[in-house]
Amino acid sequence: MLTMRQGPISPYVIQLYEWFEHPQVFTLVMENPDPCESLLDFINKNPNMNETTARLIMCQAVQAVQHCIECGVFHNDIHPDNILLRKHTLEIKLIDFGCGHLLSSNGYDRSQYRGIQAYFPPELFTCGRFYAVSTNVWALGVLLYEMVNTCSPFCNITEIKQAEIRFENPDLSKECRDLIVQCLNRDPTERLTLEQILQHDWFKTVDLEESEDSNSIGFKVEPV
């Protein structure tokens, strides 16, 4: 969190304003984006959300992860409960760096993974080592799948290792399906990069408007 607050500041990542050290605990004074709810709650209330809504959320999530990487931080726990959402504007904040690491080009040992099982990347089991960007891309693929299918793509470790994608929502566009498949490639070296995600055909119809505030984006959204 101290590394992330050195700037530049991202509108998509929660900010640490101040901190105090006590004998046994730390007190963190954090940004409070009120009113908001977790993305998990939003997904549960809006099953099979439309792709326009999912696209706007996904775009911000990718940029939040990009910002972390650019600051030298690997979040290591991307999932809907760690994303806050203002449901009327669809603005997000990535929170909870408790599982994070400083960025390492050498990757991380399997024992250093602290995320939830539904987001385990298959390389944890195939080679016992994982890397920040490819792990983040896998997590973003799972996140997108959950937003547009209202369920997880994999039910257990065996399914994660096989990485075979079955779509529950028959109405998904071929572009959305293709993006999910490319993010959830079993081979981490074959997955898209964060930049390639934003350049994917699925994002070509995103309707983003730059606001007068350079640290924010205005959205035109359709009702969920």
C-alpha positions in Angstrom: 0.0 0.0 0.0 2.9 2.4 0.7 4.3 1.6 -2.7 0.9 2.2 -4.4 0.5 5.6 -2.8 3.7 7.0 -4.2 1.9 7.9 -7.4 0.7 8.4 -10.0 -2.7 7.7 -8.5 -5.3 5.4 -10.2 -9.0 6.1 -9.9 -9.5 2.3 -10.0 -7.4 1.4 -6.9 -8.3 2.1 -3.3 -6.1 4.7 -1.7 -4.2 4.6 1.6 -4.3 8.1 3.1 -2.4 7.5 6.4 -1.1 4.7 8.6 -0.2 4.3 12.3 1.9 1.6 13.9 1.0 0.2 17.3 2.7 -2.5 19.3 0.7 -5.3 17.8 -1.4 -3.8 15.0 -1.4 -1.2 12.2 -4.2 1.3 11.7 -4.8 2.2 8.1 -6.8 5.3 7.1 -8.3 4.3 3.7 -10.4 5.9 1.0 -14.1 5.3 1.6 -15.9 5.2 -1.8 -19.4 5.4 -0.3 -22.0 4.4 -1.3 -20.8 1.1 -2.9 -21.1 -2.6 -2.7 -18.9 -5.5 -3.6 -18.8 -6.7 -7.2 -19.8 -10.1 -5.9 -23.0 -8.7 -4.5 -23.7 -6.9 -7.7 -23.1 -10.1 -9.7 -25.5 -12.1 -7.5 -28.2 -9.5 -7.8 -27.7 -9.3 -11.6 -27.4 -12.8 -13.0 -26.1 -12.9 -16.6 -25.5 -9.2 -16.7 -25.4 -7.7 -20.2 -22.1 -7.4 -22.0 -22.1 -3.6 -22.0 -22.1 -3.5 -18.2 -19.6 -6.3 -18.0 -17.3 -4.6 -20.5 -17.3 -1.3 -18.5 -16.4 -3.1 -15.3 -13.8 -5.3 -17.0 -12.1 -2.3 -18.7 -11.6 -0.7 -15.3 -10.5 -3.9 -13.6 -7.8 -4.5 -16.3 -6.6 -0.9 -15.9 -6.5 -1.3 -12.1 -4.3 -4.4 -12.5 -2.1 -2.6 -15.0 -1.6 0.2 -12.6 -0.5 -2.2 -9.9 2.0 -3.8 -12.2 3.4 -0.5 -13.3 3.9 0.5 -9.6 5.8 -2.8 -9.0 3.0 -4.5 -7.1 1.4 -7.9 -7.7 -2.1 -7.9 -6.1 -2.4 -11.7 -6.2 -6.0 -11.9 -5.1 -8.3 -10.6 -7.9 -11.9 -11.7 -7.4 -15.3 -10.0 -7.1 -15.2 -9.6 -3.3 -12.1 -7.5 -3.6 -13.7 -5.0 -6.0 -16.0 -2.3 -4.8 -18.6 -1.0 -7.2 -20.7 2.2 -7.3 -23.7 0.5 -8.9 -25.2 3.8 -10.3 -22.0 4.8 -12.2 -20.3 1.4 -12.4 -17.0 2.9 -11.1 -14.8 0.4 -9.4 -12.1 0.3 -6.7 -9.7 -2.6 -6.4 -9.2 -3.3 -2.6 -7.4 -5.6 -0.2 -3.7 -6.0 -0.8 -3.3 -8.4 2.1 -2.1 -11.2 -0.3 0.1 -8.9 -2.4 3.7 -9.2 -3.3 6.3 -6.8 -4.7 6.7 -7.5 -8.4 9.3 -10.1 -9.3 10.4 -11.0 -12.8 11.5 -14.4 -11.4 8.0 -15.4 -10.5 6.8 -16.9 -7.3 6.8 -20.4 -5.7 3.5 -22.2 -5.4 3.6 -21.8 -1.6 3.4 -18.0 -2.1 0.0 -18.0 -3.7 -2.7 -16.7 -1.3 -5.7 -16.3 -3.6 -9.0 -18.3 -3.4 -9.3 -21.7 -5.0 -11.8 -20.6 -7.7 -9.1 -18.4 -9.1 -6.1 -20.8 -8.9 -4.2 -20.7 -12.2 -3.4 -24.2 -13.5 0.4 -23.6 -13.5 0.3 -23.8 -9.7 -0.2 -27.6 -10.2 1.6 -28.2 -13.5 4.9 -26.5 -12.7 4.6 -25.2 -9.1 5.5 -21.6 -10.1 3.5 -18.6 -11.2 4.1 -15.1 -12.6 2.3 -11.9 -11.9 0.9 -10.9 -15.3 -0.2 -14.3 -16.5 -1.8 -15.0 -13.1 -3.6 -11.7 -13.2 -4.8 -12.4 -16.7 -6.2 -15.8 -15.6 -8.0 -14.2 -12.7 -9.5 -11.5 -15.0 -10.7 -14.3 -17.3 -12.4 -16.0 -14.4 -13.9 -12.7 -13.3 -15.3 -11.9 -16.7 -16.7 -15.5 -17.0 -18.5 -15.1 -13.6 -20.0 -11.7 -14.6 -21.6 -13.0 -17.7 -22.4 -16.6 -16.6 -23.2 -16.1 -12.9 -21.1 -19.1 -12.0 -17.5 -20.1 -11.8 -15.9 -21.7 -14.9 -14.3 -24.5 -12.9 -15.7 -26.4 -9.9 -12.5 -28.1 -8.7 -8.8 -28.4 -9.1 -9.1 -31.1 -11.7 -11.2 -28.8 -13.9 -8.8 -26.0 -13.4 -5.9 -28.1 -14.6 -7.8 -29.2 -17.7 -9.0 -25.6 -18.4 -11.8 -26.7 -20.6 -14.4 -23.8 -20.9 -18.1 -24.5 -21.0 -20.4 -21.5 -21.3 -23.6 -21.4 -19.4 -25.0 -18.3 -21.0 -26.0 -19.2 -24.6 -26.4 -15.5 -25.6 -22.8 -14.5 -25.2 -21.2 -12.9 -28.3 -18.4 -14.7 -30.0 -16.0 -11.9 -29.1 -16.8 -12.2 -25.4 -16.3 -16.0 -25.6 -13.1 -15.6 -27.4 -11.7 -13.2 -24.9 -12.5 -15.5 -22.0 -10.9 -18.5 -23.7 -7.8 -16.5 -24.5 -7.5 -15.3 -20.9 -8.1 -18.9 -19.6 -5.5 -20.6 -21.8 -4.0 -23.5 -19.9 -0.5 -22.4 -21.0 0.4 -19.1 -19.2 2.8 -18.2 -22.0 -0.1 -18.3 -24.5 -2.5 -16.0 -22.6 -3.1 -12.5 -23.6 -1.2 -9.7 -22.0 -3.1 -7.0 -20.1 -2.6 -4.6 -23.1 -3.9 -7.2 -25.5 -7.0 -7.7 -23.4 -7.9 -4.0 -23.9 -7.1 -4.3 -27.6 -9.4 -7.3 -28.1 -12.3 -7.0 -30.5 -14.8 -7.2 -27.5 -13.6 -3.8 -26.3 -14.0 -2.0 -29.7 -17.6 -1.1 -28.9 -16.9 0.2 -25.4 -18.3 3.7 -25.0 -15.9 5.6 -22.7 -15.8 9.3 -22.5 -12.9 11.2 -21.0 -14.1 13.5 -18.2 -12.7 16.9 -17.4 -11.0 15.2 -14.4 -8.0 13.4 -15.8 -8.2 10.9 -12.9 -11.7 9.6 -13.8 -13.8 8.3 -16.7 -17.4 9.0 -17.5 -19.6 6.1 -18.6 -22.6 5.8 -20.8 -24.2 2.6 -19.5 -27.2 0.6 -20.3 -29.5 -0.7 -17.5 -28.5 -4.1 -16.2 
